[in-house]
Amino acid sequence: MFERLAAPRVFGLPPGVDFPQALVDGLLARCQGQPPEALARVELIVNTERMRRRIRAIFDAGPPRILPRIRVLSEVEPPWTAEIPEPVAPLQRRLELVQLVSGLLEAQPDMAPRAALFDLADSLAGLMDEMQGEGVTPADIEALDVTDQSGHWQRARDFLAIVQQFFDPETDAPDGTARLRMISEALAQHWQSDPPEHPVILAGSTGSRGAASALMRAVAHLPQGALVLPGFDFDMKPANWAALDQALVSEDHPQYRFAKLMRALERGPEDVHHWHRVAAPCPPRNRLISLALRPAPVTDAWLAEGPKLSELDRACADVTLIEAQSRREEALTIALRLRQAAETGQSAALITPDRQLTRQVSATLDRWGIIPDDSAGIPLQLTAPGRFLRHVAALFAAPLDAPALLTLLKHPLCHSGDGRNDHLRLTRDLELHLRRHGPPFPDAAMLTRFAEDRKAPDWGAWLVRLCGQDGRGPLPLTEWLARHRTLAEALAAGNTRDGAGNLWVQVAGIETLALVRKLEEAAPHGGTLSARDYVDLFGAVLGREEQRDRDLGHPHIRIWGTLEARVMGADLLILGGLNEGSWPEPPTPDPWLNRVLRDKAGLLLPERRIGLSAHDFQQAVGAREVWLTRAVRSDDAETVPSRWLNRLTNLLRGLGNTGREAHAGMQARGQSWLALAHAVEKVTPAAPATRPSPKPPAEARPKQLSVTEIKRLIRDPYAIYAKHVLRLRPLDSLAKAPDALLRGIIAHKVLEDFVDASVKHPDRLSRAELLATTAQILGAQVPWPSARAMWQARMARVADGFIADETERQAEALPIRFEVKGGRDIPRLGFRLTCEADRIDRAREDGRLLLYDYKTGKPPGPAEQKHFDKQLLLEAAVAEAGGFEGLAPAQVARAVYLGLGSSPENREAPLAEAPPAAVWAQFETLIARYMDEIQGFTARRAMQKAGDVGDYDQLARFGEWELTDLPDARPVP
């Protein structure tokens, strides 16, 4: 196939060319006129599995012929003379590293928080992979001079000596990268004495990693060996190539890896020949991009070479520049263009490393029933089986609370066997029960009682398996996995049959099960873990794997990462997210070695990834039709354009009128699409709602209210309408919290029990007894340790003052009733007022009554009580009319709020200024008014503060109207 040469044989294809198609075309051209079996003798080594699939698809398109042997780099076999063991499973190595890092954090807890355990293990695995690929040993790291570095780098360097065992050349199980390097070295040595006679072509790799570069050098020196470089810039001049000689200043250039490879081969860029005489889709654009991306030391060439650029209009004719104002607008505009491509049958691909942008584009395309073929797929942790397994694992690390219980029970994979309808019905009833009655932490006894009340004992016995899963000490990883899988399968199957329900079905379930089995195989190397560490480990393992259904996506609409751009074959390429921090992505922080130490050790610099992204950009921007998109603003700040986009626009603007016109044309095409996006999102303005003041018929109006609701009737009548006329209730929170309502209930219970005991046993009227009663009730009714401690401390602060006041109160009067119910009717209106007094005392001298109400917040002032908060005044009117159970009518001497807040304060009701008889007369007038059909229930009529939030504000559509708007009083049928 090739003429024999003494020098290495290197070919290239320019940016923008469909690399797999051109590779196959060039191969077929070289086999022209040879027998059919000549193609079968060719050994083709490519860099990715996706590249191999694309090449096979091109051959499958016909005509029929014998295929060459196509291998991926990772599948290259060693020569028969070398004994190289199979590589260790990556998951096993990661578990071993987790144990090492765990020991490091235990010995040096100040190095990093425990939560960083698995991130550190990942970064260490990446560093080891890089060291093995570049041929750097722990001895090289140990020899680094860190005397001028901080102490952190000294500790990190010392720790890297622990991984010495994984670099042993005699190991029975090397890492994948180490094995590839060993194979490359063995092949190079073997081929020196016994080179293969058949053609060996290594194509698609940039040689950015040491192991791949070593194999490329070995192949290039074969008599029938050849390299085919993707996206080689034939437009760069020798002086520009010569500037790419220092990694510290040039590694972020797209062609740096090729310059480094050519130096290793002792060849120059002029020795790289065209693999196939196929023209780039737009040669003028390639020249423009080549100049724009010149190495930093020679960007002054813009002044000399820029004016010589020709055909700028042609270079930019098929380039559209989208500068959206937000990420949402960018995603919508991209989706509109992809939709057009789908409708016209044009193949199109979005290329970006920004996964948030791809998710937004996919969600927008879903509006039109278009599912793109996403090369990244979905992380397994976000699939239905992944989420279900993570919810189950979380049971090991924390007590079972109501939200966690309902999250599992309502998951589509829970009880996915027989009887799911009954399961969903019982789950709905359980949710309503927990919202209304609690408890915040359901236990086995409570769940069993609930199931028995619903006549579903089998379901209850199945349900209690969720209880008591936490609290276990450290266990071996194998045992954690066994417990986890057993529990998950039992929950998925339900209580009616064995098995695993639908947990392991469909693509996501099958791939998740495969991963669980891999983890089970590697588990003996995982050591012993705490429950929290196991949950974090399982989530991290799921997050590294992805699920992709190749048959699901649209045949013409694709989403690719930057690596997939090398295997392009689309009519339209959209380069999205072209902002600094997105494309290129910032280098990942390395906790083990800084940039200087990496350079001294011979490792790759962080700029390597930027250089690779630059090469991906240069390849993609050379396509036939290209979109360049970015968002001017992110969620909270302005963005900075990608350095490559910045260079391109700056160069065009500096090339006189022709360059400025070309740039303006790119922007104009983008603006037309942005206008379409605005039109899609344009909505017809709807008239805002008016301030509601419904007037229901008299028979529908409430005939009974509690005394605590009168304040709401005065301040927000619409809330009374919604609650008693429409019969709507706010849904109680599922996640119970130690809020003000619960604190008030607990305080009432504590003081009721304490005062009642002190009346029966006067010697128990003491601070110690009050605090003991508080601790007992908190322990029984408040399951949150922090809330118990806080509320106990609050009671301790007010205890002395309360005891002193209580001694005076009991000397004046005798407590006779606690939490006593009462009521009083308005016969002519058919209305009844109900109430419940916290405490009623009877004066020792004259037998008059004293009413007390406990307040954990700030008690209302006299003016507020007279006009709005009439609770105690109305209770006094009820008491004087004999409305409390078991109490004859009696005059009320005093009515007092007993404040228990952070600033304890007792406030008396203004009985002298507002006598009970007068208050009741005013109350009858108020109720008569609201029983009249002409009176509307106005929303937020007299709120105490404009910022106060009501339970029914959303129903009233507050926000569409202002407090200054007049009520819209309308009859309600």
LOGU-272356 format. One line per 5 residues: number of its first residue (from 1); for each residue x, y, z of C-alpha. Coordinates in steps of 0.1 Angstrom, whole numbers. Example, Ala and Ser with C-alpha at 12.3 -4.5 7.8 and 13.67 -1.06 7.14 Angstrom:
residues 2
1> 123:-45:78  137:-11:71;
END
This chain:
residues 973
1> 0:0:0  28:24:9  62:30:-7  90:20:16  105:50:33;
6> 132:53:60  114:82:76  81:79:96  50:82:74  25:109:87;
11> -7:121:69  -33:146:79  -68:158:71  -77:195:73  -103:208:98;
16> -139:206:88  -135:174:68  -157:145:77  -128:125:91  -142:90:91;
21> -156:94:55  -123:109:42  -103:81:60  -123:54:43  -122:72:9;
26> -84:75:12  -80:39:22  -102:27:-7  -83:49:-31  -50:33:-20;
31> -64:-1:-25  -77:7:-60  -66:-19:-85  -55:-44:-58  -73:-77:-51;
36> -102:-77:-27  -83:-93:0  -58:-64:1  -82:-44:21  -87:-73:46;
41> -49:-72:53  -51:-36:65  -51:-31:103  -68:1:112  -64:14:148;
46> -88:42:158  -91:63:190  -127:57:201  -155:32:198  -177:58:182;
51> -151:63:154  -151:25:148  -189:24:146  -190:53:121  -163:36:99;
56> -182:4:99  -214:22:90  -197:38:60  -185:4:48  -220:-11:55;
61> -235:15:31  -219:-5:3  -209:-16:-22  -201:-50:-6  -164:-55:2;
66> -141:-71:27  -136:-49:58  -102:-41:72  -95:-51:108  -106:-22:129;
71> -95:-19:165  -98:7:192  -66:18:209  -76:1:242  -80:-32:223;
76> -45:-34:209  -30:-67:217  7:-73:228  31:-93:206  32:-130:213;
81> 67:-127:227  55:-105:256  35:-117:286  14:-88:297  -14:-95:321;
86> -50:-84:317  -58:-50:333  -75:-46:366  -111:-36:366  -113:2:370;
91> -139:-1:397  -117:-24:418  -88:1:415  -111:29:426  -122:10:457;
96> -87:3:466  -79:40:463  -109:49:484  -94:29:513  -60:46:509;
101> -75:81:509  -98:71:538  -67:62:558  -50:95:548  -80:115:560;
106> -81:97:593  -44:103:598  -45:139:586  -81:152:591  -70:187:584;
111> -61:179:548  -97:177:535  -132:171:549  -146:136:550  -172:145:524;
116> -143:149:499  -133:112:502  -146:100:469  -136:132:449  -101:128:462;
121> -100:91:452  -112:101:417  -86:128:414  -59:103:426  -71:77:401;
126> -68:104:373  -33:113:385  -22:77:386  -36:71:351  -17:101:338;
131> 15:91:355  13:56:340  5:70:306  34:95:307  59:71:322;
136> 62:90:355  69:69:386  64:76:423  102:79:425  100:108:401;
141> 74:125:423  95:118:454  125:135:438  106:167:433  120:197:452;
146> 91:212:473  112:233:496  98:265:481  62:251:481  36:251:509;
151> 34:223:534  3:210:517  23:199:486  48:182:509  21:161:524;
156> 5:153:491  39:142:477  45:120:507  11:104:503  17:96:466;
161> 45:72:478  17:50:492  5:41:456  39:27:448  24:-8:448;
166> 2:1:418  33:10:397  51:-23:402  59:-36:367  57:-72:380;
171> 21:-67:392  -4:-93:381  -31:-66:373  -18:-33:358  -42:-4:352;
176> -56:0:317  -33:29:308  -3:12:323  -11:-19:302  -15:2:270;
181> 19:17:276  35:-17:283  19:-29:251  32:1:231  67:-4:244;
186> 66:-42:238  53:-37:202  79:-11:194  107:-35:206  91:-64:188;
191> 86:-45:156  122:-35:154  132:-71:147  100:-85:132  78:-57:117;
196> 44:-67:103  42:-68:65  6:-57:64  -4:-20:65  -10:-7:100;
201> -28:27:101  -34:46:134  -60:73:127  -79:99:147  -57:103:177;
206> -39:135:186  -13:118:208  -22:139:238  -16:111:262  18:94:266;
211> 7:58:261  -12:67:228  18:89:217  42:60:223  21:36:201;
216> 18:63:174  56:66:172  59:28:170  34:26:142  49:55:123;
221> 83:37:121  68:5:106  76:-2:69  39:-2:62  28:20:91;
226> 11:53:88  -5:79:110  -36:99:100  -40:131:120  -74:147:124;
231> -78:184:120  -42:191:109  -37:228:101  -20:229:67  -23:267:66;
236> 1:274:94  36:286:83  68:270:96  75:300:118  42:295:135;
241> 50:258:141  84:267:155  67:289:181  50:258:195  81:246:213;
246> 73:254:250  45:237:268  42:264:294  31:290:268  18:269:239;
251> 0:238:253  -34:255:249  -29:259:211  -49:234:190  -19:222:170;
256> 5:219:199  1:181:202  10:176:166  41:198:169  52:178:199;
261> 46:145:180  65:157:150  95:167:172  94:132:187  94:117:152;
266> 122:141:141  100:154:113  86:188:104  51:199:96  61:200:60;
271> 65:162:62  28:158:69  10:149:37  -27:149:27  -42:115:33;
276> -68:121:7  -73:149:-17  -106:160:-4  -112:197:-1  -122:212:32;
281> -159:225:32  -146:261:33  -109:266:28  -111:304:33  -126:298:67;
286> -99:274:77  -73:301:68  -92:327:89  -95:304:119  -58:294:116;
291> -47:330:117  -72:338:146  -58:309:167  -21:316:161  2:309:191;
296> 3:337:216  39:346:210  33:353:173  -2:370:173  15:400:158;
301> 13:381:126  -23:394:124  -9:428:113  12:413:85  -9:384:73;
306> -44:396:81  -47:420:51  -36:391:29  -67:370:38  -91:368:9;
311> -127:357:4  -138:368:39  -173:370:27  -172:334:16  -155:323:49;
316> -183:338:70  -212:332:46  -224:300:63  -215:311:99  -242:324:122;
321> -234:342:154  -260:339:182  -254:363:211  -285:356:233  -293:376:264;
326> -298:345:286  -291:308:286  -328:301:282  -329:323:250  -298:306:237;
331> -313:271:243  -346:281:226  -328:295:195  -307:264:191  -338:242:195;
336> -356:262:168  -328:256:144  -327:219:152  -364:217:147  -361:232:113;
341> -333:207:105  -356:178:116  -384:191:94  -362:195:63  -343:163:68;
346> -310:181:73  -285:164:97  -276:187:126  -256:184:158  -252:205:188;
351> -216:204:202  -209:217:236  -193:206:269  -221:224:288  -245:197:300;
356> -269:223:314  -273:238:280  -279:204:264  -306:196:290  -323:229:283;
361> -322:223:245  -335:187:249  -364:199:271  -373:226:245  -372:200:217;
366> -395:178:237  -422:204:233  -423:194:196  -418:157:202  -382:156:190;
371> -358:135:211  -322:142:201  -296:114:199  -275:125:229  -241:109:229;
376> -236:115:266  -269:98:276  -283:102:311  -262:96:342  -274:64:358;
381> -281:82:391  -307:103:373  -326:73:357  -356:58:375  -336:27:388;
386> -307:50:398  -329:74:418  -348:45:434  -316:28:445  -302:61:459;
391> -334:66:479  -332:31:493  -295:36:502  -303:68:520  -323:48:545;
396> -291:34:559  -276:69:568  -306:87:585  -337:79:604  -368:73:583;
401> -389:105:581  -422:111:564  -407:128:532  -383:99:527  -410:73:532;
406> -434:89:508  -407:95:482  -400:58:481  -436:47:482  -446:70:454;
411> -417:61:431  -429:44:400  -406:14:406  -418:8:442  -444:-20:444;
416> -442:-24:406  -454:-60:408  -490:-70:413  -514:-50:433  -499:-16:425;
421> -534:1:424  -541:-9:460  -506:2:470  -511:37:455  -545:40:472;
426> -530:31:506  -500:54:500  -524:83:493  -542:76:526  -509:73:544;
431> -498:106:530  -529:124:542  -526:108:576  -490:119:580  -497:154:568;
436> -525:159:593  -515:138:623  -478:130:618  -455:117:633  -425:133:616;
441> -406:100:620  -429:71:613  -420:38:631  -430:2:628  -458:4:654;
446> -474:34:638  -473:19:603  -486:-14:615  -516:3:632  -523:23:601;
451> -523:-7:578  -545:-27:602  -570:2:603  -571:0:565  -575:-38:567;
456> -542:-43:548  -520:-62:573  -498:-78:545  -491:-44:531  -482:-31:565;
461> -458:-61:572  -441:-53:539  -440:-16:547  -423:-19:580  -392:-32:563;
466> -383:4:557  -381:11:594  -349:6:615  -325:5:585  -303:32:600;
471> -281:30:631  -258:2:619  -221:5:625  -194:1:599  -199:-29:577;
476> -179:-45:548  -189:-32:514  -201:-67:504  -226:-67:533  -238:-32:525;
481> -244:-42:489  -263:-74:499  -285:-55:523  -291:-27:498  -300:-50:469;
486> -322:-73:490  -342:-43:504  -345:-26:470  -357:-57:452  -383:-64:480;
491> -396:-29:478  -398:-30:440  -416:-64:441  -442:-54:467  -461:-75:491;
496> -478:-97:466  -450:-116:450  -412:-123:450  -386:-110:426  -377:-75:418;
501> -407:-61:401  -397:-38:372  -365:-26:388  -341:-44:364  -362:-41:332;
506> -357:-18:301  -324:-3:291  -319:17:323  -326:-12:346  -304:-36:326;
511> -275:-12:327  -280:-4:364  -280:-41:372  -249:-46:352  -232:-19:372;
516> -244:-33:405  -230:-67:396  -196:-51:387  -197:-34:421  -205:-67:438;
521> -175:-83:420  -152:-55:432  -167:-52:467  -141:-75:484  -116:-47:477;
526> -138:-20:492  -130:-27:529  -153:-15:557  -175:16:553  -198:36:575;
531> -234:40:564  -227:76:553  -196:66:533  -215:37:516  -243:61:505;
536> -217:85:491  -198:57:474  -228:42:458  -240:76:445  -205:84:432;
541> -203:51:413  -238:56:398  -228:92:388  -198:80:367  -219:57:345;
546> -244:67:318  -274:51:301  -279:57:265  -306:43:242  -292:45:207;
551> -326:36:192  -345:63:209  -331:95:194  -340:113:162  -319:100:133;
556> -309:135:121  -307:155:154  -277:148:176  -261:162:207  -223:156:210;
561> -196:164:234  -164:180:221  -148:146:217  -175:134:194  -169:165:172;
566> -139:145:157  -164:119:143  -186:145:128  -207:139:98  -235:165:100;
571> -246:191:76  -250:217:104  -228:220:135  -239:242:163  -211:251:187;
576> -230:261:219  -220:277:252  -190:296:238  -182:313:270  -151:312:292;
581> -157:286:319  -179:266:297  -160:261:264  -132:259:272  -139:245:306;
586> -116:256:334  -88:232:344  -99:208:372  -81:217:404  -55:191:413;
591> -52:185:451  -20:165:446  4:185:424  4:221:414  12:234:379;
596> 49:239:386  54:205:402  35:189:372  59:205:348  90:194:368;
601> 76:158:370  70:156:333  32:154:336  6:171:315  -2:207:323;
606> -38:218:330  -37:237:297  -37:203:279  -74:201:282  -78:236:269;
611> -56:227:239  -77:197:232  -109:218:234  -92:243:210  -85:215:186;
616> -121:203:188  -133:239:182  -110:243:151  -123:210:136  -159:218:142;
621> -158:254:130  -145:243:97  -178:225:88  -200:234:59  -226:253:80;
626> -218:265:115  -236:282:143  -216:299:171  -238:306:201  -233:321:236;
631> -253:337:263  -244:373:272  -256:368:307  -257:337:330  -281:334:358;
636> -265:361:379  -238:380:360  -224:389:326  -203:363:308  -170:365:290;
641> -169:352:254  -148:322:247  -112:331:239  -115:315:205  -147:334:197;
646> -131:366:210  -100:361:188  -122:355:157  -144:385:162  -114:408:171;
651> -96:397:140  -126:403:118  -132:437:132  -96:446:125  -96:436:89;
656> -112:468:75  -146:471:60  -146:436:45  -140:420:79  -165:442:96;
661> -191:434:70  -185:397:73  -188:399:111  -220:420:108  -235:394:85;
666> -228:367:111  -246:388:137  -275:397:114  -283:361:107  -282:354:144;
671> -305:383:152  -331:370:127  -332:337:146  -333:355:180  -363:374:167;
676> -380:341:159  -372:329:194  -388:360:208  -419:354:187  -422:319:199;
681> -422:331:235  -444:360:230  -476:358:250  -509:376:248  -511:398:278;
686> -540:388:301  -559:413:322  -547:412:359  -572:399:384  -591:423:405;
691> -591:424:443  -618:398:451  -646:404:475  -670:375:469  -706:378:482;
696> -720:342:487  -757:337:495  -768:339:531  -773:302:535  -737:295:524;
701> -722:319:549  -704:304:580  -728:299:610  -700:291:634  -665:305:640;
706> -639:301:667  -628:331:687  -593:329:672  -609:333:637  -625:366:644;
711> -591:384:640  -589:368:606  -625:378:598  -616:414:605  -582:415:588;
716> -586:391:559  -623:382:554  -615:363:521  -596:337:541  -628:330:561;
721> -647:327:528  -622:303:513  -621:281:545  -657:280:554  -676:287:522;
726> -653:270:497  -642:245:523  -606:247:512  -578:239:537  -541:245:533;
731> -523:212:528  -503:204:559  -466:200:553  -453:165:550  -419:175:564;
736> -428:183:599  -406:209:615  -403:224:650  -421:255:640  -439:282:661;
741> -472:263:661  -457:232:676  -437:253:701  -470:269:712  -487:236:716;
746> -458:222:737  -457:254:758  -494:251:766  -491:215:775  -460:221:798;
751> -477:250:817  -510:232:820  -494:201:836  -471:222:857  -498:246:871;
756> -522:217:876  -496:198:896  -486:229:916  -523:234:926  -525:198:939;
761> -490:199:954  -480:235:963  -444:224:970  -440:216:933  -443:253:924;
766> -405:256:917  -381:262:889  -367:226:891  -402:212:887  -410:234:858;
771> -378:224:839  -384:188:847  -419:189:833  -406:207:802  -379:180:797;
776> -404:152:801  -429:166:776  -402:176:751  -387:141:752  -421:126:746;
781> -434:149:718  -405:166:701  -383:142:682  -357:168:671  -327:170:696;
786> -318:205:685  -353:218:690  -355:201:724  -323:217:736  -334:252:722;
791> -369:251:738  -356:238:771  -332:267:771  -360:291:764  -380:278:793;
796> -350:281:815  -347:318:807  -383:326:816  -387:301:845  -377:324:873;
801> -400:352:862  -429:328:855  -426:311:890  -426:345:907  -457:357:888;
806> -474:323:892  -469:325:930  -487:359:930  -514:346:907  -522:316:929;
811> -522:337:960  -548:359:943  -569:332:927  -573:294:924  -569:278:889;
816> -601:258:883  -601:250:846  -575:242:819  -582:240:781  -619:244:788;
821> -643:246:758  -670:272:756  -694:291:732  -721:316:729  -750:319:704;
826> -765:349:686  -800:334:682  -814:360:659  -786:353:634  -784:316:639;
831> -747:320:647  -724:305:673  -690:316:686  -668:288:700  -637:291:721;
836> -612:273:743  -597:291:772  -561:281:781  -568:286:818  -595:301:841;
841> -589:310:877  -615:320:904  -606:349:928  -603:337:964  -620:368:978;
846> -650:377:956  -653:346:933  -648:366:900  -631:349:871  -596:355:857;
851> -588:344:822  -553:336:810  -539:328:776  -503:317:770  -484:334:742;
856> -451:321:729  -449:352:707  -454:388:715  -488:395:731  -511:421:713;
861> -513:456:727  -545:472:741  -553:491:708  -548:459:687  -571:440:711;
866> -599:466:709  -600:467:671  -586:434:658  -574:407:682  -605:404:703;
871> -598:368:716  -596:375:753  -623:402:752  -647:378:735  -638:350:759;
876> -647:374:788  -681:380:772  -686:342:769  -676:337:805  -700:363:818;
881> -728:347:799  -720:313:814  -707:298:781  -679:277:794  -685:241:803;
886> -691:236:840  -689:272:849  -718:294:859  -720:330:848  -696:352:867;
891> -680:386:863  -646:386:848  -621:405:869  -591:403:845  -580:387:812;
896> -543:384:807  -519:373:780  -489:355:796  -460:361:773  -433:333:771;
901> -413:347:743  -376:358:742  -387:390:760  -414:378:785  -442:402:789;
906> -477:399:804  -505:421:789  -540:426:802  -570:429:780  -585:464:783;
911> -617:453:800  -623:487:815  -622:504:781  -640:476:763  -664:459:787;
916> -676:425:777  -712:436:771  -700:464:747  -676:440:730  -704:415:724;
921> -727:441:710  -700:452:686  -694:415:677  -731:410:670  -730:440:647;
926> -699:426:629  -715:391:624  -748:406:613  -729:426:587  -712:395:573;
931> -745:375:573  -760:401:550  -757:391:513  -746:426:503  -714:423:523;
936> -684:409:505  -655:390:520  -627:413:509  -592:399:505  -565:414:528;
941> -589:440:541  -568:453:570  -536:433:573  -513:442:601  -483:445:578;
946> -482:447:540  -456:419:540  -478:394:560  -485:362:541  -520:346:541;
951> -529:310:535  -552:320:506  -532:348:489  -525:327:459  -561:318:455;
956> -570:355:457  -542:361:431  -526:387:453  -498:403:434  -520:410:403;
961> -537:436:424  -525:461:451  -538:468:486  -549:502:473  -572:487:447;
966> -609:489:454  -626:455:462  -644:439:433  -676:428:451  -695:402:431;
971> -723:378:441  -713:341:441  -740:317:430;
END
